[in-house]
Amino acid sequence: MKANSELIKANGLIYPDLSYRIMSVLFKVHNQLGPNFQEKYYQRAIEIEFKAEHISFNRERMVPLKYGGESIGRYFIDFVIGDKGF
């Protein structure tokens, strides 16, 4: 997603309030779980916190992966927040 210059706010963030809310969730999950678990457990905990914080999201969105204009596969994005980027 290309940033519209009108959307860029404090500290160069496009959605500063939402960005800070997301970072708060991520820090909370990391602080509670620590650094030694598999990714799937962090994803589950993040999902719980996003729901608790009323942050709308979609999990595991598939996007096509291209190189030089040709399809080379697909990629799964862990979280898409609200309708941002799609």
Buried (B, 14 or more C-beta within 10 A) or exposed (E): EEEEEEEEEEEEBBBEEBBEBBEEBBEBBEEEBEEEEEEEEBBBBBBEBBEEEEBEBEBEBEEEEEEEEEEEEEEEEBBBBEEEEE
